[in-house]
Amino acid sequence: MQPLRGVTVVSLEQAIAAPYASRQLADLGARVIKLERPGVGDFARAYDSRVDGLSSHFVWTNRNKESLTLDIKDPRGLDVARQLLASADVFIQNLAPGATTRAGLGAEALQRLNPRLVVCDISGYGSPGPYERMKAYDLMVQSEAGLLSVTGGPDEIAKVGISVSDIAAGMYAYSSILAALLERGQSGTGAHLDVSMLEATVEWMGFPLYYAYDGAEPPQRAGAAHATIYPYGPFATGDGKVVMMAIQNEREWLAFCTEFLRDAAIATHPSYASNAARNHNREELGAIISHRFSALTADEATSALAAIPVAYARVNEMRDVWEHPQLAARGRWHELATPTGTVPSLAPPGFGPDEPRMDPVPSLGEHTRAILGELGMSTGEIDALVADGVV
């Protein structure tokens, strides 16, 4: 399933947000030409070396792409970029605010060059506004969006353990580009999309925002437990493991009390007879539930919860996820070539096990000569650009 075959994306990208967006398009069959600085490339290439010497971030976000090294500050490099964009379908960039406009690659200039082009700018805070020029790394945006205020325990805030603001912006860029391509099919013209990490993250903050509507008290940080639904969170078992479980309605609560706690009267006790009451009295109720879990092993607890049934999960570590039986049963892991060898790579959600595109992660500048050749350059012309450090 490659519905974007024939679509060309040029991406002047770095770090996570834009590379993640363009990888989604590549997974759907688009040709993605990744523009990278000569000699250095996307700085995410150097974040770590955990994947056979390659960066974990880079391997994750850059399969199915072609790498073209290009110095757009050199007029010859800028001319190459403009030649590519003259016939491209999509341009994605997440450089510093205003950088592409100053270079002559702003949306207005590019759509004069190519009226069908969909231009997607990804930034930390969007333009205009008082935050327009602020540096916006993922943790900074998590902070500004209020995410840290509801993450962590009662005594300490905590960041989300993944680049959630980058991912949110990347996914909104991806879906907005798909929408713009559909609209172009009707109108014949491209679009300018402006996606900010702040707005993407605040959109995901809808529950705590509305919970604190009109000056109401915000949800309290509750560690791994749900902030407003109880019981909904982790409980330690007698063998030193942790089981996550959740009650979502009164029918489940009654069954949980009757079959797991073995005391149906708890379900109708005034202190626990509604979620609001349980949430208010979570400390004393938690002691009752924890006592029962402590008498069971993790296997016994999960078997008992499954028999009710109520929702439960084991608290897996990374090694457990690599070996997760559900992912294995559904054939989700595939082989992906990289410059240093083959690694497992997860098929994109929604694709069947035999469908996903799994073209290699490119080495820096791997496709430079081939792409310049497509633009009609001779070997001598390409050699000159290489010698001058333009590509």
VENSUL-V542470 format. One record per helix or strand. SS is the DSSP state (~ for helix, > for strand). FROM is the first residue (numbers start at 1). TO is the last residue. Records with the same first field share a line. If there is no record, write none. Layout:
SS->FROM-TO ; FROM-TO
//
This chain:
>->8-12 ; 31-36 ; 51-51 ; 54-54 ; 65-69 ; 90-93 ; 118-123 ; 152-153 ; 156-157 ; 191-196 ; 232-236 ; 242-246 ; 311-314 ; 333-338 ; 341-346
~->17-27 ; 43-46 ; 56-61 ; 75-87 ; 99-103 ; 107-113 ; 138-144 ; 148-150 ; 164-187 ; 197-204 ; 206-211 ; 213-215 ; 250-260 ; 265-268 ; 275-280 ; 282-294 ; 298-308 ; 318-322 ; 325-329 ; 368-374 ; 379-387
//
